[in-house]
Amino acid sequence: MQFFHILHTTQQSLWKSWSDPTAEGRPLVFKVEAFRDAACAMEQEKEILLEMIHNIQNSQDMRHISEGEREELNLTANRLMGRTLTVEVSVETIRNAQQQESLLHATKMIDEIVNKLLDDLEDAKIRLMSLYGACTSDVPAGPIDQKFQSVVIGCAIEDQKKIKRRLETLLRNLENSEKSITLLEHQKSSVRQSCNSKQD
């Protein structure tokens, strides 16, 4: 009898912590969701840190410092990159078969553009912007890829957010690449002008 009494009491206690918002501050379901949200935030923070380190390593400012300073910065960046990569955070998204298929399709569409980046940078940027326009609720600045939009709608909500973040990162990297190319061309032009002036 005592065993069944303990079992009944335990069940009541668990049910209260699950359903009663005042039990121990907040119900268990909220704690679980908060835990997942915190893990997702850590995933995003890791992505941001890796992108920041990568941008520093590929910054045009690295060209304007001494070789010794550049080597020291690269060593520090590599050390920070290594330490960041030691942190493993993974939040599994629960998907049904249709959502899994939609995710694979959306990923394939993005990868196809990324694989052709070097062939035509400007065209790739336009196409990525049309994909990004399909993921945002804001009024897009350009055309929207309707096919991609229908594919993304079929993805799980968490995957939709990750797809949008990936496109944002790709567009930022493209913008930085364009700035680097423009600056490099400007530097080449300045050198040519300087050489022509000396010849005159």
TIDOVEX-165344 format. One line per 2 residues: number of its first residue (from 1); their letters; for each residue x, y, z of C-alpha. Coordinates in Angstrom, 3 decimals, decimal comma. Example, Ala and Ser with C-alpha at 12.3 -4.5 7.8 and 13.67 -1.06 7.14 Angstrom:
2
1	as	12,300:-4,500:7,800; 13,670:-1,060:7,140
% end
This chain:
200
1	mq	0,000:0,000:0,000; 2,813:2,376:0,875
3	ff	4,387:1,794:-2,574; 1,164:2,767:-4,371
5	hi	0,787:5,818:-2,151; 4,322:6,984:-3,051
7	lh	3,655:6,291:-6,742; 0,398:8,269:-6,648
9	tt	2,082:11,180:-4,847; 4,938:11,217:-7,371
11	qq	2,503:11,224:-10,300; 0,593:14,126:-8,775
13	sl	3,806:16,067:-8,233; 4,947:15,492:-11,823
15	wk	1,566:16,493:-13,208; 1,580:19,677:-11,151
17	sw	5,063:20,664:-12,367; 3,922:19,970:-15,938
19	sd	0,611:21,798:-15,923; 0,664:24,384:-13,147
21	pt	2,360:27,672:-14,224; 3,032:28,501:-10,562
23	ae	4,819:25,244:-9,757; 8,493:25,975:-9,079
25	gr	8,313:29,200:-11,062; 7,280:27,830:-14,471
27	pl	6,007:24,570:-15,996; 8,365:21,920:-17,281
29	vf	7,293:22,421:-20,888; 8,488:26,037:-20,774
31	kv	11,825:24,953:-19,321; 12,351:22,467:-22,152
33	ea	11,547:25,077:-24,804; 13,817:27,612:-23,094
35	fr	16,584:24,992:-23,079; 16,187:24,422:-26,837
37	da	16,082:28,159:-27,509; 19,303:28,653:-25,540
39	ac	21,010:25,870:-27,501; 19,816:27,379:-30,810
41	am	21,192:30,755:-29,709; 24,555:29,127:-28,996
43	eq	24,531:27,555:-32,464; 23,972:30,985:-34,003
45	ek	26,649:32,562:-31,795; 29,157:29,954:-32,977
47	ei	28,317:30,726:-36,619; 28,750:34,464:-35,987
49	ll	32,109:33,988:-34,246; 33,465:31,787:-37,042
51	em	32,338:34,332:-39,638; 33,972:37,198:-37,716
53	ih	37,283:35,331:-37,466; 37,136:34,420:-41,159
55	ni	36,457:38,057:-42,104; 39,431:39,246:-40,053
57	qn	41,720:36,749:-41,758; 40,542:37,907:-45,187
59	sq	40,311:41,610:-44,409; 41,962:44,109:-46,739
61	dm	43,446:45,723:-43,618; 45,768:42,718:-43,387
63	rh	47,535:44,033:-46,495; 48,469:47,276:-44,773
65	is	50,345:45,890:-41,772; 53,818:44,462:-41,483
67	eg	54,510:40,816:-42,199; 55,270:40,179:-38,537
69	er	51,990:41,711:-37,397; 50,108:39,791:-40,086
71	ee	51,669:36,512:-38,965; 50,822:37,235:-35,328
73	ln	47,202:38,093:-36,209; 46,856:34,915:-38,286
75	lt	48,210:32,802:-35,432; 45,743:34,407:-33,014
77	an	42,865:33,976:-35,486; 43,741:30,316:-36,057
79	rl	43,914:29,736:-32,299; 40,513:31,376:-31,776
81	mg	39,075:29,421:-34,704; 40,340:26,179:-33,193
83	rt	38,915:26,971:-29,763; 35,560:27,939:-31,256
85	lt	35,394:24,686:-33,221; 35,935:22,674:-30,016
87	ve	32,467:23,763:-28,896; 29,904:21,328:-30,281
89	vs	26,289:22,458:-30,115; 23,636:20,545:-32,022
91	ve	19,875:20,990:-31,865; 18,059:18,280:-33,799
93	ti	15,036:19,465:-35,734; 12,102:17,063:-35,759
95	rn	10,856:16,699:-39,352; 8,323:14,586:-41,172
97	aq	9,123:13,064:-44,559; 7,761:16,038:-46,513
99	qq	9,748:18,546:-44,454; 12,914:16,494:-44,922
101	es	12,397:16,428:-48,683; 11,733:20,188:-48,768
103	ll	14,919:20,879:-46,792; 17,023:18,783:-49,173
105	ha	15,454:20,558:-52,170; 16,061:24,040:-50,706
107	tk	19,656:23,157:-49,809; 20,273:21,848:-53,320
109	mi	18,941:25,060:-54,889; 21,296:27,187:-52,775
111	de	24,272:24,887:-53,380; 23,775:25,084:-57,148
113	iv	24,205:28,875:-57,011; 27,157:28,699:-54,609
115	nk	28,965:26,239:-56,884; 28,757:28,769:-59,735
117	ll	29,880:31,804:-57,725; 33,260:32,063:-59,422
119	dd	31,706:31,852:-62,891; 29,555:34,967:-62,488
121	le	29,656:36,800:-59,172; 27,024:39,393:-60,090
123	da	24,525:36,827:-61,402; 25,023:34,692:-58,300
125	ki	24,337:37,703:-56,076; 21,103:38,512:-57,930
127	rl	19,904:34,917:-57,666; 20,776:34,683:-53,963
129	ms	18,908:37,932:-53,314; 15,835:36,489:-55,031
131	ly	16,082:33,437:-52,753; 16,486:35,644:-49,695
133	ga	13,481:37,716:-50,761; 11,439:34,518:-50,669
135	ct	12,401:33,976:-46,998; 11,655:37,386:-45,532
137	sd	8,381:38,992:-44,540; 9,768:42,438:-45,438
139	vp	9,073:43,965:-48,831; 11,949:42,696:-51,014
141	ag	14,086:45,106:-53,014; 14,005:42,852:-56,069
143	pi	12,262:39,840:-57,568; 11,300:36,794:-55,508
145	dq	12,011:33,211:-56,513; 8,469:31,830:-56,247
147	kf	9,602:28,223:-56,677; 12,099:28,529:-53,823
149	qs	9,465:30,200:-51,654; 7,067:27,279:-52,088
151	vv	9,889:24,871:-51,200; 10,888:26,791:-48,053
153	ig	7,267:26,966:-46,863; 7,319:23,168:-46,830
155	ca	10,303:23,119:-44,425; 10,116:22,961:-40,642
157	ie	10,077:26,388:-38,940; 13,569:25,921:-37,469
159	dq	14,908:24,958:-40,894; 13,303:28,034:-42,450
161	kk	15,224:30,211:-39,987; 18,496:28,391:-40,725
163	ik	17,988:28,744:-44,487; 17,420:32,473:-44,081
165	rr	20,555:32,834:-41,908; 22,634:30,938:-44,462
167	le	21,487:33,240:-47,257; 22,233:36,306:-45,109
169	tl	25,756:35,015:-44,482; 26,343:34,279:-48,171
171	lr	25,160:37,753:-49,191; 27,382:39,412:-46,559
173	nl	30,378:37,436:-47,780; 29,593:38,394:-51,378
175	en	29,385:42,047:-50,418; 32,756:41,835:-48,664
177	se	34,233:40,096:-51,713; 32,966:42,842:-54,002
179	ks	34,503:45,490:-51,754; 37,812:43,633:-51,784
181	it	37,755:43,354:-55,585; 36,865:47,045:-55,963
183	ll	39,651:48,083:-53,593; 42,137:45,837:-55,369
185	eh	41,194:47,271:-58,760; 41,519:50,784:-57,353
187	qk	44,985:49,966:-56,028; 46,017:48,517:-59,402
189	ss	44,699:51,625:-61,153; 46,641:53,879:-58,800
191	vr	49,837:51,911:-59,421; 49,357:52,121:-63,207
193	qs	48,759:55,879:-63,014; 51,851:56,287:-60,881
195	cn	53,935:54,297:-63,371; 52,597:56,313:-66,317
197	sk	53,397:59,580:-64,513; 56,962:58,470:-63,923
199	qd	57,352:57,532:-67,592; 56,110:60,969:-68,653
% end
